[in-house]
Amino acid sequence: MAELMKQYIDEAENALLHTYNRYQVVFDKGEGVNLYDIEGKKYLDFVSGIAVFALGYGVKEYNDALKAQVDKILHTSNYYYNVPAIEAAKKLKAASGMDRIFFTNSGAEAVEGAIKAARKYAYLKDGSTDHEIIAMEHSFHGRTMGALSVTGNPKYREAFEPGIGNIRFAKMNDFDSVLANVNDKTCAIILETVQGEGGIYPAEESFLKQIRALCDEKDILLILDEIQCGMGRTGYMFAWQKYGVKPDIMTTAKALGCGVPVGAFLMTEKVGPNSLVAGDHGTTYGGNPLAGAAISVVFDLFEKYQILDHVREISSYLEEKLDMLAGKYEFITAHRGSGLMQGLVFDRPVAPIISQAIENGLILINAGANIIRFVPPLVITKANVDEMIAILDQCLAQQ
Ligand SMILES: *Cc1c(COP(=O)(O)O)cnc(C)c1O
């Protein structure tokens, strides 16, 4: 590694809290589906900032929209209205079919709001404050205390207990284990439509439909976390739309702003007026003019570039090629995923393979210790897939 890069990394390790084991690269800029480090080395990006930069880097319309908003005004306050947020809300409503939106700054914050909305809904029904939420094992909902409390990875939670309390964990795609945790106090069931960090496990259609029916029968709220799997990643704007299983509350973030830190939780009209009201919830930055401008132009560009159609087409090509790798190397034990959210499961830790790939000009990320996750920009082409497979194949051959 060249001197300058090493110097920056040393400075970072001196100043920043050591909460990440970072790969040894300092990025400088992006163009299309490529990233460049500070020495000008080019990398093919199959991570997109973890399912964030869906449109690729340096898209002129996106950059121009943000620059225009910067020159106009960046921030006002949620005590007043602003046009970019109103435009963003209209487009998000239309894309999701949900009725009410609260804009946040991040995914975890959207999950916090979703939990509060569900608890308030239940509280207004019976006045009690001991309601329970069912979450899934292997789930990931974020790092703040509420989101962490519904995250199904005991390792992430242990040192920070007690969490918010009254959370039970069921097994993904095992309806009996959900039923075993339901009681009169259950106010919500939260799950990712496709689990991301936990290892790329898509929810099965029958499981989602059984949960939806259970929720309808018992007036339990279904919260779908679409922060990673939403915004076109599965070939549908939101992954649940593939199954027609509509949540009562939904969270989104990551690609919603394509790089500007934004998120949102949304609800149907059944929940909206019967949950959070004035004074119950707030945020200084959420839905500010810059955030609104970003979300708004993202929806425009999804339409202009027909992103959903493209994802459906290209993802089958990616799946085919990943299947080929899975068949070629016996240390790859499984391949699963949905759309441009794919995972290869290994019988060993994947960090050394990923480091090698980065060395060879390909950015990949893990999902758990043994899984390589593929969450590229949604605009990748067949040639990009071929290039990725060629580099990865070369790395795997050296294992
Ligand atoms: C990334 C992620 C979160 C947390 O989002 P942040 O913006 O990092 O707070 C929550 N849920 C899912 C499914 C995620 O992938």
The ligand as a MOL file (V3000), in Angstrom:
LIG
                    3D

  0  0  0     0  0            999 V3000
M  V30 BEGIN CTAB
M  V30 COUNTS 15 15 0 0 0
M  V30 BEGIN ATOM
M  V30 1 C -29.0970 -1.1370 7.3710 0
M  V30 2 C -30.3270 -1.6480 7.9830 0
M  V30 3 C -30.9280 -1.0290 9.0910 0
M  V30 4 C -30.2930 0.1370 9.7950 0
M  V30 5 O -30.1790 1.2540 8.9850 0
M  V30 6 P -29.1560 2.4320 9.4020 0
M  V30 7 O -29.4160 3.4970 8.3820 0
M  V30 8 O -27.7810 1.8620 9.3420 0
M  V30 9 O -29.5280 2.8570 10.7780 0
M  V30 10 C -32.1290 -1.5240 9.5420 0
M  V30 11 N -32.7220 -2.5820 8.9550 0
M  V30 12 C -32.1800 -3.1970 7.8980 0
M  V30 13 C -32.8970 -4.3390 7.2660 0
M  V30 14 C -30.9560 -2.7700 7.3860 0
M  V30 15 O -30.3980 -3.4160 6.3540 0
M  V30 END ATOM
M  V30 BEGIN BOND
M  V30 1 1 1 2
M  V30 2 1 2 3
M  V30 3 2 2 14
M  V30 4 1 3 4
M  V30 5 2 3 10
M  V30 6 1 4 5
M  V30 7 1 5 6
M  V30 8 2 6 7
M  V30 9 1 6 8
M  V30 10 1 6 9
M  V30 11 1 10 11
M  V30 12 2 11 12
M  V30 13 1 12 13
M  V30 14 1 12 14
M  V30 15 1 14 15
M  V30 END BOND
M  V30 END CTAB
M  END
